[in-house]
């Protein structure tokens, strides 16, 4: 099931907030958005993320590592996709 979430990269020089889709594939949760080169260039070296759900505002956790993954083939389009490690 897909859902909209807000991903904030909190180790950026200035706030970077992205609206991403949450998707679970084979038991692993990923977050993705349509590919945008300028956005990717800004966030590609950032690691620390804060996730807040748009649906009800209750799902909120900090992730220590945002690992970029390739979901292009699975989603049949070019996307920016991350898998978050260290959810708490």
N, C-alpha and C positions, 0 to 999 in steps of 0.2 A: 504494500500500500504506500502510495506517495503522499507526502505532505509538505507544505511550505514551512521553512524554518529561517530564522535570521542567524547568520554566522557573523560574529564580530571578531576580527583579528586584533587582539589586544597587545601584541608586541610591535605594532606598526608605529611609525613616527607620528602619524595622525590617524584618527579612527578609520577603519575600513569595515564597512558593514555591507554584507551581501545577502540577498534573498536567494535561498537555494532550495532545491527539492530534496527531500529525504527519501531514500529508497533502500529496501533490503533485498539483497541478492544472495541466495544460498546461505542465509543466516548471518550475513555481514551487512552492517548498515553503512551506507555511503551518502554523501551530500554532493549535489551537482547543480550546475547552471549552464546555460548555453555559453559556448566558448566566446570569449572576448579577449583579444590579444593584449589590449592595454590593461585590463583587469588582471590577467594572468601575470603580466610583468610586474605589477605592483605587489601581488600576494605570493609569488612563487617561492620566496625565501622566508616567509612568515611561518611560524610553528605554533604559536599559542593562540587558541581560539576559544571563544565563549559562544555557546549555542543556546538560543531561546526559541521556543516553539511559537509560531504565529497562531496556532489553533486556539489554545486556551491560556497561553502565557505561563503555564505551570512547569513545563519541561525546560529545565535550565541546568546546564552543566558546563564546567570548564574542561577543556581538553588540552593536554600538554603537547601533543604532537599532531599536526595536520599533515598527513602523508598523501601526496598527490598520486592518483591512480588513473589508469586508462580504462574508461567505461565506454569509449566511443563505439566499439563493436556491439556491446551489450545493449546500448540504447539507440543504435543506428543513427547517431549524429555526433558531431564533435562537441564535447563538453569539457568544462573544468570540473574535475571530480576529486573529492578528498575522502580519506578514511581517517577518522579521528581515533587516536590512541589516548589512553589515560582518562577516560570519561569518569567524572566523579559527581 
